[in-house]
Amino acid sequence: MSMIMEDIEKLEQVLKVKFKNKELLRTAITHSSYANQKNIKYNERLEFLGDSVLQIIISEYLFLNYKDKTEGELSKKRALIVCENSLFKIATGWQLGEYIFMSKGEEITGGRTRVSILADCVEAIIAAIYLDKGFEFAKEFVLTNFYKTIEMAMRNQIILDYKTKLQEVLQKDGDVDIKYDLLKFEGPPHRRKFYISVIFNGVLKGEGTGFSKKEAEQDAAQTALKAIGEIYG
């Protein structure tokens, strides 16, 4: 059995879905950088379809289960559930980065942990399941895998910007001096990792890492929010 087929079958076990047409799953986890080298199909068209399938499944679920919510409220909740960050967390739970076919160049520059690549891949997988198994199966798959995300969205626990959230929490009772310091960075220029601390009123409250200063600051803010009991997990 080829390594490609072994990877696809391992991912099937993670997803708990057995594909009739495994080529659909292979395409769903193929990034354009890899396909361009091999002259094979990649996942952008599936991503387009998967976005729509995901939207209708979540829309229907919210419409049927939250009858007290207005159209505007439902739209905001749906946006949180299907946003890039939420899809990235789903992908992380599947360890999806390990399975994506991408070029060496893309991999070296952090492609396996890049939010956009992983989020797009989740949508492509949803489309592949829809095409292979039909709408009802895809709906059950989405609602099973997005259940926690839906619950968090309805409890206002999904945070898109941890730095802004931290500032709002700390400054609700007055001004607080919030400072982000670069502790160090390491690695080559094309794959540099940053280490950032967040300090308020002179006290270290969190540290974070990322492959950009912005990403590391967001990670540090998230750590600080956990430390002060504003978020969990």
Residue frames relative to the residue before (quaternion, step in Angstrom):
aa qw qx qy qz dx dy dz
M 1.0000 0.0000 0.0000 0.0000 0.00 0.00 0.00
S 0.4620 -0.6937 0.4747 0.2829 3.60 -0.86 0.93
M 0.6353 -0.5291 0.4031 0.3923 3.54 -1.28 0.45
I 0.6177 0.5529 -0.3504 0.4359 3.58 1.04 -0.76
M 0.6793 0.4751 -0.2919 0.4771 3.59 0.89 -0.90
E 0.6111 0.5399 -0.3523 0.4592 3.60 1.04 -0.68
D 0.6595 0.5032 -0.3073 0.4663 3.59 0.93 -0.87
I 0.6500 0.5180 -0.3145 0.4585 3.57 0.95 -0.88
E 0.6812 0.4783 -0.2962 0.4685 3.59 0.91 -0.83
K 0.6077 0.5280 -0.3524 0.4772 3.61 1.09 -0.61
L 0.6620 0.4959 -0.3048 0.4720 3.58 0.97 -0.85
E 0.5883 0.5587 -0.3650 0.4566 3.59 1.06 -0.66
Q 0.6515 0.5100 -0.3116 0.4674 3.58 0.99 -0.81
V 0.6338 0.5223 -0.3233 0.4701 3.59 1.03 -0.80
L 0.7245 0.4378 -0.2318 0.4793 3.56 0.90 -0.98
K 0.2816 -0.7685 0.5069 0.2704 3.57 1.27 -0.55
V 0.5543 0.5433 -0.4023 0.4854 3.52 1.06 0.96
K 0.1747 -0.7682 0.6091 0.0910 3.57 -0.84 1.00
F 0.2629 -0.8063 0.5149 0.1252 3.57 -0.41 1.22
K 0.4100 -0.6558 0.5719 0.2736 3.54 -1.11 0.72
N 0.7649 0.2098 -0.1047 0.5999 3.57 0.99 -0.91
K 0.2215 -0.8232 0.5115 0.1081 3.57 -0.02 1.30
E 0.5361 0.6280 -0.4039 0.3937 3.57 1.21 -0.39
L 0.5866 0.5696 -0.3652 0.4450 3.59 1.14 -0.58
L 0.6767 0.4698 -0.2955 0.4838 3.57 0.92 -0.88
R 0.6189 0.5405 -0.3471 0.4520 3.58 1.00 -0.77
T 0.6640 0.4911 -0.3080 0.4722 3.60 0.91 -0.85
A 0.6391 0.5597 -0.3186 0.4205 3.57 1.01 -0.85
I 0.7623 0.3333 -0.1866 0.5225 3.59 1.08 -0.63
T 0.5354 0.5986 -0.4115 0.4309 3.57 1.23 0.48
H 0.2723 -0.7685 0.5641 0.1305 3.56 -0.63 1.19
S 0.6385 -0.5700 0.3610 0.3703 3.56 -1.11 0.68
S 0.6066 0.5767 -0.3595 0.4126 3.61 1.06 -0.68
Y 0.6637 0.4788 -0.2837 0.4997 3.58 1.11 -0.72
A 0.6684 0.5246 -0.2986 0.4346 3.56 0.91 -0.96
N 0.6311 0.5531 -0.3356 0.4279 3.58 1.01 -0.78
Q 0.6616 0.4925 -0.2991 0.4798 3.56 1.14 -0.64
K 0.7699 0.3796 -0.1687 0.4845 3.58 1.05 -0.83
N 0.3350 -0.7590 0.4816 0.2824 3.58 1.32 -0.24
I 0.4865 0.6217 -0.4574 0.4094 3.56 0.85 1.05
K 0.6663 -0.5024 0.3665 0.4114 3.57 -1.30 0.20
Y 0.1304 -0.7688 0.6197 0.0886 3.55 -1.19 0.63
N 0.7031 -0.5962 0.2684 0.2797 3.52 -1.31 0.39
E 0.4235 0.7468 -0.4591 0.2285 3.63 1.15 -0.04
R 0.6504 0.4948 -0.3295 0.4730 3.62 0.98 -0.71
L 0.6397 0.5054 -0.3242 0.4798 3.59 1.02 -0.75
E 0.5999 0.5607 -0.3506 0.4504 3.58 1.06 -0.73
F 0.6284 0.5449 -0.3164 0.4560 3.58 0.99 -0.90
L 0.6958 0.4522 -0.2694 0.4887 3.58 0.88 -0.94
G 0.6592 0.5396 -0.3111 0.4212 3.57 0.91 -0.91
D 0.5906 0.5691 -0.3580 0.4462 3.57 1.09 -0.69
S 0.6900 0.4728 -0.2770 0.4730 3.60 0.93 -0.90
V 0.6342 0.5241 -0.3309 0.4622 3.60 0.98 -0.82
L 0.6573 0.5084 -0.3016 0.4675 3.58 0.93 -0.92
Q 0.6481 0.5363 -0.3166 0.4382 3.58 0.92 -0.92
I 0.7023 0.4619 -0.2878 0.4589 3.63 0.81 -0.94
I 0.6324 0.5268 -0.3419 0.4535 3.61 1.01 -0.73
I 0.6924 0.4561 -0.2796 0.4842 3.58 0.85 -0.95
S 0.6267 0.5412 -0.3397 0.4461 3.60 0.98 -0.79
E 0.6683 0.4980 -0.2982 0.4653 3.58 0.88 -0.94
Y 0.6551 0.5216 -0.3158 0.4461 3.57 0.91 -0.92
L 0.6830 0.4758 -0.2919 0.4712 3.59 0.85 -0.93
F 0.6357 0.5435 -0.3224 0.4433 3.58 0.98 -0.85
L 0.7312 0.4383 -0.2357 0.4666 3.59 0.89 -0.93
N 0.7820 0.3844 -0.1775 0.4574 3.59 1.00 -0.76
Y 0.7556 0.2778 -0.1865 0.5632 3.61 1.21 -0.21
K 0.0379 -0.8663 0.4977 -0.0215 3.52 0.60 1.24
D 0.6344 0.5396 -0.3316 0.4431 3.59 1.22 -0.35
K 0.6098 0.5769 -0.3483 0.4172 3.60 1.24 -0.24
T 0.4503 -0.6762 0.5161 0.2711 3.56 -1.08 0.77
E 0.6910 -0.4529 0.3517 0.4401 3.56 -1.31 0.19
G 0.6603 0.5218 -0.3064 0.4448 3.57 0.96 -0.87
E 0.6540 0.5069 -0.3059 0.4709 3.57 1.00 -0.86
L 0.6565 0.5102 -0.3105 0.4607 3.58 0.95 -0.87
S 0.6370 0.5342 -0.3267 0.4496 3.58 0.99 -0.80
K 0.6600 0.5038 -0.3062 0.4656 3.57 0.97 -0.86
K 0.6588 0.5011 -0.3121 0.4664 3.59 0.96 -0.85
R 0.6465 0.5159 -0.3246 0.4588 3.57 0.94 -0.87
A 0.6327 0.5429 -0.3349 0.4390 3.58 0.97 -0.82
L 0.6472 0.5106 -0.3130 0.4716 3.59 1.04 -0.75
I 0.6749 0.5217 -0.2909 0.4333 3.56 0.95 -0.95
V 0.7859 0.3233 -0.1623 0.5014 3.59 0.92 -0.87
C 0.4093 0.7276 -0.4722 0.2830 3.62 1.22 0.14
E 0.7077 -0.4847 0.3205 0.4018 3.54 -1.28 0.44
N 0.6610 0.5147 -0.3152 0.4458 3.60 0.92 -0.87
S 0.6518 0.5083 -0.3168 0.4653 3.60 0.99 -0.81
L 0.6512 0.5024 -0.3108 0.4763 3.57 0.99 -0.84
F 0.6148 0.5514 -0.3376 0.4517 3.57 1.06 -0.76
K 0.6615 0.5009 -0.3096 0.4644 3.59 0.96 -0.82
I 0.6010 0.5318 -0.3518 0.4820 3.58 1.09 -0.68
A 0.6657 0.5093 -0.2946 0.4591 3.58 0.89 -0.97
T 0.6393 0.5281 -0.3234 0.4558 3.58 0.99 -0.83
G 0.6383 0.5344 -0.3184 0.4534 3.57 1.02 -0.79
W 0.6866 0.4402 -0.2643 0.5147 3.58 1.15 -0.63
Q 0.3122 -0.7370 0.5096 0.3156 3.61 1.29 -0.33
L 0.1136 0.8700 -0.4713 0.0893 3.52 1.13 0.82
G 0.5755 0.6257 -0.3726 0.3720 3.57 1.07 -0.66
E 0.6129 0.5740 -0.3398 0.4235 3.56 1.15 -0.62
Y 0.7508 0.4443 -0.2031 0.4446 3.58 1.11 -0.68
I 0.5553 0.6434 -0.3970 0.3465 3.60 1.16 -0.40
F 0.3367 -0.7100 0.5847 0.2019 3.55 -1.02 0.88
M 0.1771 0.7720 -0.5870 0.1677 3.56 -0.62 1.17
S 0.6197 -0.5487 0.4014 0.3922 3.56 -1.25 0.34
K 0.6361 -0.5238 0.4003 0.4009 3.56 -1.25 0.40
G 0.6318 0.5459 -0.3307 0.4398 3.55 1.04 -0.78
E 0.6565 0.4988 -0.3017 0.4788 3.57 0.98 -0.86
E 0.6482 0.5229 -0.3124 0.4570 3.56 1.00 -0.83
I 0.6543 0.5302 -0.3098 0.4414 3.58 0.92 -0.94
T 0.7330 0.4143 -0.2297 0.4882 3.58 1.04 -0.77
G 0.6969 -0.5337 0.2608 0.4018 3.58 1.18 0.54
G 0.2838 0.8168 -0.4691 0.1793 3.57 1.23 0.33
R 0.6629 0.5379 -0.3174 0.4129 3.58 1.02 -0.73
T 0.7452 0.3134 -0.2141 0.5483 3.59 1.24 -0.24
R 0.4342 0.7083 -0.4610 0.3120 3.61 1.25 0.14
V 0.5316 -0.6782 0.4143 0.2930 3.54 -0.74 1.15
S 0.6965 0.4959 -0.2934 0.4276 3.60 0.75 -1.01
I 0.6567 0.5148 -0.3153 0.4520 3.59 0.95 -0.86
L 0.6886 0.4756 -0.2841 0.4680 3.58 0.88 -0.93
A 0.6465 0.5183 -0.3224 0.4576 3.60 0.96 -0.83
D 0.6552 0.5098 -0.3100 0.4634 3.58 0.94 -0.88
C 0.6436 0.5413 -0.3109 0.4428 3.55 1.04 -0.82
V 0.6021 0.5459 -0.3540 0.4627 3.60 1.07 -0.68
E 0.6578 0.4993 -0.3090 0.4718 3.59 0.92 -0.88
A 0.6508 0.5183 -0.3167 0.4555 3.58 0.97 -0.82
I 0.6365 0.5203 -0.3218 0.4697 3.59 1.03 -0.78
I 0.6250 0.5291 -0.3359 0.4653 3.59 0.99 -0.79
A 0.6506 0.5034 -0.3100 0.4766 3.59 0.98 -0.82
A 0.6417 0.5252 -0.3250 0.4546 3.58 0.95 -0.85
I 0.6514 0.5009 -0.3092 0.4787 3.60 0.98 -0.82
Y 0.6301 0.5359 -0.3242 0.4591 3.58 1.00 -0.84
L 0.6982 0.4675 -0.2738 0.4680 3.59 0.87 -0.92
D 0.7145 0.4614 -0.2514 0.4619 3.56 1.02 -0.80
K 0.8231 0.2637 -0.0854 0.4956 3.59 0.96 -0.90
G 0.5432 -0.6222 0.4088 0.3881 3.59 1.19 -0.31
F 0.7081 -0.5081 0.3048 0.3841 3.52 -1.32 0.40
E 0.6727 0.5175 -0.3211 0.4203 3.61 0.80 -0.94
F 0.6436 0.5009 -0.3178 0.4837 3.58 1.00 -0.79
A 0.6498 0.5128 -0.3158 0.4637 3.57 0.95 -0.89
K 0.6371 0.5286 -0.3304 0.4533 3.58 1.00 -0.79
E 0.6577 0.4976 -0.3138 0.4706 3.59 0.89 -0.87
F 0.6341 0.5331 -0.3217 0.4585 3.58 1.01 -0.84
V 0.6829 0.4898 -0.2890 0.4585 3.59 0.83 -0.99
L 0.7043 0.4695 -0.2875 0.4482 3.58 0.77 -0.98
T 0.6144 0.5306 -0.3452 0.4711 3.59 1.12 -0.59
N 0.7515 0.4183 -0.2181 0.4612 3.56 0.82 -1.01
F 0.7311 0.3984 -0.2264 0.5055 3.59 1.15 -0.55
Y 0.3462 0.7731 -0.4868 0.2133 3.61 1.23 0.04
K 0.6871 0.4772 -0.2888 0.4655 3.59 0.81 -0.98
T 0.6357 0.5335 -0.3219 0.4557 3.58 1.01 -0.82
I 0.6390 0.5185 -0.3181 0.4708 3.58 0.99 -0.86
E 0.6639 0.5077 -0.3054 0.4564 3.58 0.88 -0.94
M 0.6556 0.5059 -0.3113 0.4662 3.59 0.95 -0.84
A 0.6446 0.5221 -0.3246 0.4544 3.57 0.97 -0.81
M 0.6890 0.4802 -0.2869 0.4607 3.57 0.91 -0.87
R 0.6970 0.4152 -0.2665 0.5204 3.61 1.22 -0.42
N 0.4657 -0.7062 0.4167 0.3328 3.58 1.31 0.28
Q 0.4396 0.7146 -0.4358 0.3258 3.58 1.06 0.77
I 0.5583 0.5653 -0.4133 0.4449 3.58 1.23 0.13
I 0.0949 -0.8017 0.5902 0.0006 3.55 -0.66 1.16
L 0.2635 -0.7874 0.5411 0.1333 3.56 -0.73 1.07
D 0.7844 0.1655 -0.0751 0.5930 3.57 1.13 -0.64
Y 0.2549 -0.8144 0.5057 0.1268 3.58 -0.13 1.30
K 0.6133 0.5503 -0.3571 0.4398 3.61 1.06 -0.65
T 0.6672 0.4868 -0.2994 0.4778 3.58 0.93 -0.88
K 0.6401 0.5259 -0.3195 0.4601 3.57 0.99 -0.87
L 0.6515 0.5116 -0.3180 0.4612 3.60 0.92 -0.87
Q 0.6498 0.5153 -0.3157 0.4610 3.58 0.94 -0.87
E 0.6482 0.5193 -0.3169 0.4579 3.60 0.97 -0.87
V 0.6690 0.5070 -0.2991 0.4537 3.58 0.93 -0.91
L 0.7297 0.4602 -0.2498 0.4397 3.57 0.81 -1.02
Q 0.7696 0.3841 -0.1968 0.4706 3.57 1.01 -0.77
K 0.3860 0.7357 -0.4856 0.2719 3.60 1.20 0.25
D 0.7566 0.3284 -0.1947 0.5308 3.62 1.16 -0.53
G 0.7876 -0.2107 0.1276 0.5648 3.58 1.21 0.31
D 0.6907 -0.4870 0.3379 0.4142 3.55 -1.28 0.19
V 0.0350 -0.7585 0.6508 0.0048 3.52 -1.11 0.84
D 0.3926 -0.7157 0.5288 0.2327 3.57 -0.91 0.91
I 0.0327 -0.8010 0.5967 -0.0352 3.59 -0.44 1.26
K 0.0017 0.8210 -0.5671 0.0658 3.55 -0.70 1.09
Y 0.1763 -0.7615 0.6171 0.0904 3.58 -0.98 0.93
D 0.0848 -0.8127 0.5764 0.0048 3.58 -0.67 1.13
L 0.3843 -0.6859 0.5680 0.2434 3.55 -1.06 0.79
L 0.2784 -0.7830 0.5385 0.1394 3.57 -0.55 1.18
K 0.7417 -0.2533 0.2053 0.5862 3.54 0.93 -0.97
F 0.1215 -0.7453 0.6352 0.1619 3.52 -1.35 0.01
E 0.0914 -0.8001 0.5925 0.0201 3.53 -1.18 0.58
G 0.6664 0.5057 -0.3765 0.3979 3.53 -1.28 0.35
P 0.6441 -0.5284 0.3843 0.3978 3.58 -1.28 0.27
P 0.7041 -0.4922 0.3053 0.4109 3.61 -1.18 0.45
H 0.7080 0.4606 -0.2780 0.4575 3.60 0.97 -0.78
R 0.7781 0.2014 -0.1205 0.5827 3.60 1.26 -0.21
R 0.1863 0.8234 -0.5108 0.1622 3.57 0.90 0.95
K 0.1889 -0.7747 0.5969 0.0890 3.56 -0.96 0.94
F 0.2084 -0.8015 0.5561 0.0696 3.55 -0.85 1.10
Y 0.1835 -0.7554 0.6221 0.0934 3.54 -1.16 0.76
I 0.0334 -0.8227 0.5640 -0.0637 3.56 -0.58 1.21
S 0.1782 -0.7505 0.6228 0.1306 3.56 -1.14 0.70
V 0.2059 -0.7423 0.6176 0.1586 3.56 -1.22 0.50
I 0.0778 -0.7994 0.5949 -0.0306 3.53 -0.81 1.11
F 0.0464 0.7867 -0.6151 -0.0238 3.57 -0.96 0.75
N 0.8281 0.0198 -0.1328 0.5442 3.47 -0.96 1.15
G 0.7337 -0.4725 0.2197 0.4360 3.53 0.97 0.96
V 0.6553 0.5009 -0.3039 0.4767 3.61 1.27 -0.03
L 0.4274 -0.6915 0.5244 0.2533 3.57 -0.89 0.99
K 0.0674 -0.8346 0.5467 -0.0057 3.58 -0.70 1.09
G 0.8253 -0.0501 0.0318 0.5616 3.59 1.16 -0.22
E 0.1432 -0.7571 0.6292 0.1017 3.53 -1.26 0.48
G 0.0388 -0.8127 0.5814 -0.0019 3.55 -1.10 0.67
T 0.2373 -0.7520 0.5978 0.1442 3.51 -1.31 0.34
G 0.1502 0.7793 -0.6020 0.0883 3.54 -1.26 0.41
F 0.5214 -0.6468 0.4636 0.3079 3.52 -1.30 0.30
S 0.7021 0.1930 -0.2624 0.6332 3.51 1.30 0.68
K 0.6256 -0.5360 0.3883 0.4130 3.59 -1.19 0.40
K 0.6259 0.5534 -0.3289 0.4403 3.57 1.02 -0.83
E 0.6655 0.5003 -0.2922 0.4705 3.57 0.93 -0.95
A 0.6670 0.5013 -0.2989 0.4631 3.60 0.96 -0.87
E 0.6367 0.5186 -0.3271 0.4676 3.60 1.04 -0.73
Q 0.6335 0.5165 -0.3258 0.4752 3.58 1.00 -0.77
D 0.6495 0.5121 -0.3103 0.4686 3.59 1.01 -0.83
A 0.6497 0.5092 -0.3130 0.4698 3.59 1.00 -0.82
A 0.6466 0.5137 -0.3160 0.4671 3.59 0.99 -0.83
Q 0.6311 0.5254 -0.3292 0.4661 3.58 1.02 -0.78
T 0.6400 0.5217 -0.3139 0.4687 3.58 0.98 -0.85
A 0.6565 0.5115 -0.3053 0.4628 3.57 1.00 -0.86
L 0.6382 0.5242 -0.3249 0.4609 3.59 0.99 -0.79
K 0.6325 0.5053 -0.3248 0.4891 3.58 1.07 -0.69
A 0.6551 0.5441 -0.3082 0.4241 3.57 0.96 -0.89
I 0.7437 0.3710 -0.2182 0.5116 3.58 1.07 -0.72
G 0.5815 -0.6577 0.3436 0.3335 3.57 1.27 0.32
E 0.4452 0.7036 -0.4505 0.3223 3.57 1.21 0.42
I 0.7729 0.0842 -0.0663 0.6254 3.57 1.21 -0.54
Y 0.2620 -0.7656 0.5725 0.1324 3.52 -1.25 0.46
G 0.6218 0.5664 -0.3989 0.3651 3.53 -1.29 0.22
